[in-house]
Each structure stands twice: as structure tokens, then as C-alpha cells.
Amino acid sequence: MPDPDSPEGTIELDLSDLDRYVGQQVAFNQVAEPCYTTDIRRWVQGMDYPNPIPWDRKFAENSKFGGIVAPQSFTVAMDYGHGCSPTFIGSIPGGHLIFAGEEWWFHGGLLRPGDSLTQERVFEGYSVADTKFAGPTVFPRGDTIHRRKDGTVFAKQRATAIRYLVEEANKRGVYAKETRTPKRWTKEELAEVAKARHAWILSNREGVSPRYGDVQVGDRLPRRVIGPHSIVTFALERRSLRENVWGSVEWYDPPHGGPDPSRGDFGVLDELRYDWDARSIDPRMGDGLFHGPSSGHINADRGDAVGMGGAYGYGVSMNAWFLDYVAYWAGHDGYIWHSKSQFRSPSFEGDVTWLDGEVVGKQDMSPFGVPVVQVKVKQSTQDGDVILTGTMEVELPV
């Protein structure tokens, strides 16, 4: 999210604790049970994705799918830590972590109620850059392989995170609450947002896929809007993650040992730590809305304490919006094989997020063995500030 090209920053980071974990497998923290219809519905509700296939039983039964099917974005909800786990390794005293981007490779197929996935995670490595946001900043990378019960690979995710020093971020005040007041929307403005949202829903509610031969470079996707974002919508996003349900997670060690990021000392602020002993009695103590590093998303005081100036949105949601946006345009016969996104800023309380997409390329024979179109997406606020850029390779019927 911060600008990695800034020359600012002279503080030295001690990264010796991270160095000893590079290339290591990360503990198997798994969502213990298969997904259910309600899990899929809760996900699209939290992501504000009104495609009827994941939630409308009758509509889905009358479609080519014959029943409710999860969107590809739901894969991340089958995981504990939504891809952050293998990036949150080792201690950086006084630090905090936010998401910086995701890359996904899908291997065919979709998830249905009753399916389950297991994960293999590796801390791949990191880079360091000076940023305007927090000076010396660590960009850790982690890989997660999602497997079905039979061992076949369903998808692979590479997550990039940002680990920064809270004190330095607060000193620089890039997102300080004094400079960023949540927008108060007029009735007329909200009506325009609702109109745009409804128009996008109607743009392809039937799921008709454009033909590969008919799509041209330069074609623009229908514009989508999400928001206004609020503490309520941020809480709904968090609650849509299956890991956030009390008792849903079980802990497994890697076959050959390895660090467990859920129980490590990352150096985060005391008020943002989980209390695992207390959690065994009171599950809210391990609930990411109330406690833990992510609780600053809906607790404005904690968000301010980590340099975000108040409540702010989830990177995992931003990437889901990106995937769902293109998937909706691609229709029932479309399939996303690869996506890559970079987060430039969180979604903040009071803002809306506009999504704009354009076809930027076509490949008659791709590495995935099928023709694909390449789509570029930009997510921006009502003021035009870009918060995400991404590209995607999408199969369409020929």
C-alpha cells in the first residue's frame, strides 16, 4: 500500500528473527469442517456480491450448476488467516501488519456445499524498502497451496504483506485522523450510489458469458460501486470469514515441524495480541473482531494507534471485490485462471469503492491450455484515489 520508491526513512530494522524462517513451512491452522451453504451465502453477503448463484437456491438449481456454487473468491474463506499466515512470521518489535496484494493461480473447478480444503503454507521471503508511510518497511511474501480431500491442488495463493513500525507510521501521519475525516453522504448522493449499484447488478444477473471471439481489446466492463464503507460493513466482512466463527479452527503441525504464526510473538502492540489461554474459556478473546491484530479494523482507537487514523477495511475484501467483479462479467461459462493485485491503500470508513475494468489483451493459447482474455481493473474512491490495481486472465467460451 505505501509507496516503496520513497527515499525517506533512516531507521534500522532488526530482521534476524525473520531470516531464520525463510523457506520454512508454516503450521497447519485449518478450518476444521467442510463448507456449508450458509458459509457461502454469508461470504457473498459480506462481500456485497449479489450474483444469485451463491445464494438463491431456486435460481442456482435452474442454472447449469444445478445448485448453489461458491464464487472463486470464496477460496480464501476456506483458509485460516486468509493468506496472511505465512507472511506473519518472526518478531518485529513495535510492528504491525497490513495486506499489500495477492496473486492467485486456480486449477479448475468450483467449490460446492460439503467441500473442504486443506492448506500448505511456506514463508517464501521478504524485501525491504523505504516508504512515505512508515520509513523502513518489510514486504514479506507467503505461499499457500489449497488442496482437495484427494490431494489435488485446487488453487495457489501468493500473499504479500506490509510490516511496519507503528511509532514511525504515527509520526509521519500519512493516514492520520486529523487529515482524513469520513465523508458524510447526502441523501441525493446515496441515491446515485444505489442507482449505480443496481445498474451493475442488472448488467449480467443471468450470467451470460461473452464469446471470446466477440470480445475486443479496449472493451470496458460495466462499472461497479461498493459502499459507503462503515464499521458495520467492515464487521460484516470479518464475520463472513469462516475462521471467525467460534470453534471453527483446529491446529495441526506441519509434518516436519515449523513455526506457528498464530502463537508466535510478532512484536505487535499489547492491545492487539490474542490471549489464547483466555480463549479456551471465552472464545471472544480469540475473535478477530474484538481482539488480535485485526481488531483495529472496526475499533477506531486501535486503528488510530497503528497509524491508520481510525477504522479501515480489509485487504482480503478488496481482492474479493476484484475477483467477483470480473467473474460477474465473465458469466457462468467464464473461469478465472490467474489474477494479481496490488493494494495501494485500504478502503476507509465513509468512502465508496468504484471498480472499472478494461480488456487489455487476448491470448489464443495461454499457459492454461485455453484461450484467455486479459482484464485490467482499477479500484478507486469517490475522489479518484486509486486503492487497488490488478490484472486477470479469464477463460471465455469460444
N, C-alpha and C positions, 0 to 999 in steps of 0.2 A: 504493500500500500504506500509507504513513504517512497520518496524519490531516491533511488540508490546512487544517483550520479552527483549528489550534492557534495561539495568539498568540506562541509562543516564537520566538526567533531574531532576532539583530540583525546578523548578518554580511552584508556586501555581496558580491554576485556580479558578476563581470565577464562579461557575456554578449555583448559586442561581436562576438566571433567567430561566435556563433550567428546574430546578426542578419543577417549578410551572406549567409546561406544560406537564409533563409526563402523558401519558394515555389520553390526550385530543385529540379530533377530530380537524382536520386542515381544514381551509376554502376550499370551493369547487371552485377552479380555474379550469374552464373547457374549453376545445376546443369546440367552440360553434356549429360547424356544423358536419354533417356526413363526413366520409372519401370519397374521390373520387378516381377514377382510377389514376389520376395524383399524388395524395398523395402517393399511394402505389408504383408507379413507381419511384417517387422521393426518397422514402425511400431506395429501393434496389439499386438505383444508388449511393446514398450517402454512403451506407454500402458496396459498391462494391460486391453485391451479384447477379451474373448473372444467377441464376435459371430462366428459361423462364416463369414459371407460373405467377409470379407477374408483368411481363412487356410485354410479347409477346402475343398479343391478339389472333392471329390465333393458336399458339401453345396451349394456355390455353383452347380455345374453343374445341380443338380436344382431350383434356385430360379428365380424369374422373371428373374434376371440372366443365367443361362446360363454363369456363370463368376465368377471372383474379381473383386470390385469394391472399390475403396478407400472407406473412410468419408469423410464430408465433412471431418472433422478433418485428414485426410492432406494437404489442400491446402497447409497451412503447411510441410509437409516437402518440397514441390516448390520451395521458395524457399531462397535463401541468406540467413541471418540471421533467419529465421522472423518477419519483420515488424519487427525491431529496427533494421535497416539505415537506414531513413530517419529514425529518431529519434536516432541516434548520430552527430550532425553537429556539428563545431566543438569547440574545446578548452575544457574547464573544468578548469584545473589542480587536481590533488588530488582529482578527482571519480571517481565510479563510476556505473554504470547498472544498474537492475533494471526488470523489466516491471511495468506498472501496470494494464493492461487491453487488451482487444481488441474491436473491432466488425467484424462480417463481413456482407457482402451477397453471397449466392450467386445465380447467374444461370441455374440449371437444369443438369441433367446431373450425371454422376458420372465419376470417373477410373478407368480400367482399365489393366492392364499394357500398356505400349507408348505410353501418352500422355505428352505433355510440355507444360510451361507455361513461358512467359517472363514477366518481371515489369517493370513500370514503377513507379518509386518517386519520391515527392516529399516533401521536408521541409515539412510544412504549417504549422508554427509551434509556439509553446510558451506556457505560462503559468508563473507563479512563485507559490509560496505558502510560508508558514512551517509547518513540521511538527514534531511532537514527536520524530520520528525523527532529523532532521538539520538542523533550523532552516530556513534559506532553501533551497528545493528547486525544481528546474526540472522541469516536466511537458511534455516535448516530444511532438509528435504527428507521425506519418508515415503516408502513404497508399501502399499497394501495390496495383496492378491486375495480376491474373493473367490472361494471355491464352493461348488455344489456338493451335495452329500456323496456323490460318486467320485469326487476328487477332481472333476473337470473344472477348468478355470471359467468363471462367469465374467469377471472384469478385473482390471488392474487400475489402481489409482496411484498417482504420484502427487503428494501434497507438499506445498511449500508454505512455510510459516514465517513469522517475523518475531524474533525475540529481542527485546529492547530493555534499556534501563529506565524504570519508571521515573526516577528522580530527574533524569535528563529530559525525558519527554515532557514532564510537567514544567521544567524550566523553560523549554522552548515554546510551549503553549500553542502548537500548531492547531490542535482541536480544542483549545481552551473554551470553557463555557462563556467566558466574557466576550468572546468573538463569534460565538455561534449560538444564537437563540432559536429554538424550534419555531418554525413558521406556523402562524395561526391562519387557517384557511377560511375564506369567506364561503357563504352558502353557495354563491354563484360559481366559485372556483371548484368546490367539491362536486357540483353538478356536472361541470365539464370533465372532471376526472372520471366520474361514474359513467358518463356517456362514452368516453374513450375506452374504458374497461369493457363495457357492454359490446361495443363495436368489435373489439378484438375477440371476445367470446364467440360472436356470430361469424367471425371470419372463416372458421373451419370447424364448427362444432360437429359436423357429420364425419369428419376425419378423412376427407377426400384427399388423396395424395397427388401432388403434381407429377406429371410424367418427366422423366429425365430429359427426354428429347425436347420437351416444350420449355424447360427452364433455361434462361439465358443469363450470362454474366451481366450483372448490373440490376437484375430483378431485386426489388425490395420486398421484405416481409412486412405484413401488417404490423403497425405499431402497437405495443402493449404498455400498459401502465400498472404499477403495483403501489399501493399506499393510499393515503398517507401512513407512514410508519409511526408506530406508537409503542409505548411499553406493553400495551395489550397485544399488539401483533407480534412483538418480539417474544413475548411469553408463549403465544400460540406456536410460533416456530420452534421454540425449545421443546415444548410438550409434544410436538409431532415426531421427535426423535425417539425411537424405541428404547434406547439406553436410559432415557429419562423416567421410565416407568419403574416404580419401586419393585425391587426384587427381580428385575428382568435380566440382570447381568450375573454371570458366573466367571470365576477366574481360573485360567488354565496357564500353566507354564509352558514355554517353548520346549520342544523335545530335547534340545541341547542346552537348556538354560538361557539366560538373557535378562536384560533389565525389564522391570515392570514400571512403566511410566505413571500408572495410577497411584503407586505407593511411594514414588521417589520424592526427593527433596529438590525441587526445581529452583528454589530461591525466591518463590513468589511471596508477596506480602502476606503477613499472618492472617489478615481478614479474608484472604482469598484461598485459604487452604481447606481441603476436606478434613473432616475428623472421622477417620474410618472406624475407630473404636466406638464412638458415639453412634455411628450409622447403624451398627448392629442392633441397637435398641430403637433409635429414632431415625427412620430412613430419610427424613428430610435433611439430615446432616450430610448426606451424600448426594443430595439432589442439586443438580446444576443450576436451578433457578434461585435457590436460597443460599447455597454455599459453593465453594470451589472457585477456580479461576474464571469460569464463565459467568459468575453471578453478577458481574459488573454490567452485563448487557441490559438488565432491567432494573438494577439498583443504581440510581443516578449518582449517588455519593461514591460508590465503589468505582463506577465508570470514570468519574472525575478523578479519583485517586490514581488511576493507572494511565492518565494522560489523554482520555478520550472525551473529556468535557461533559460527561453525563451518559445517559442510556444510548446504546448503539446496537446496530444489527449484527447478524451472524453471517460470516463468510460462507458457511455451508449453504445458507438460504440463497445467497447471491448466485452461487454456482447452479443451484437447483432451478432458479428462475431462468438462467441462461439455457440449460438443457431443455426445460419444459417449453420454453418459447419456440425453439427451433423444432422440437418434436411435434408440437401442435400444428405448425405449418406443414411439416413433412407428412402428417396424416397416418392412417392406420397401416399403410404399406411402407412407410418410411422407417429407417433404422439408423441410429447414431453409432458409428464405429469408433470415432475418436473425437475428443474435444480437449481444448486447452484454454484456460482462462487466467487472467491476471487481475488481481484486485488492487485498485488504486486508492480506495477509501472505503470505510464502512458506509452502510446506509444509516443515516442518523434520524433520531426522533423528529417528527414534523415534516420530513421530506417525502416526496414520492420518487419512484424509480421508473424512468422511461426506458423501454427496450426497443432498439432499432437494429434491424438485420439486413444484410445485403449479400447476394450471391456473388462471390468474388472469383470463382474458378470451377472448372469441371474436369473430371478425370475419367476417361472412358474405361480404363482398367487400373484400379487402385491396388495398393498392397493388401487390401482386404478381399481381393478377388472379385469385386463387383464395381460397377460404375458409381462414382460418388460426386456430389456437388459440395463445394467448399463455401461455407457461410461465415461471414464475419459479423459479430454482434458488439454493440456498444450499449452500456447501461449508464444513464446519466440522471442527474437530479432535475428538478423543475427550473433550476438556474443554469443548467447546461454543464455542470461539473461532472466529468466522467468518473465513474466509480468502478467500472469493470470493462475490460476489453477481452474478446475471445474469438476463437475460430473453431470450426467444427467440420468434420467430414461426414456426410449424410447420404445414405443409400436411398434412392427413389426408384419406383417401378419404371422399367424401360418401355 
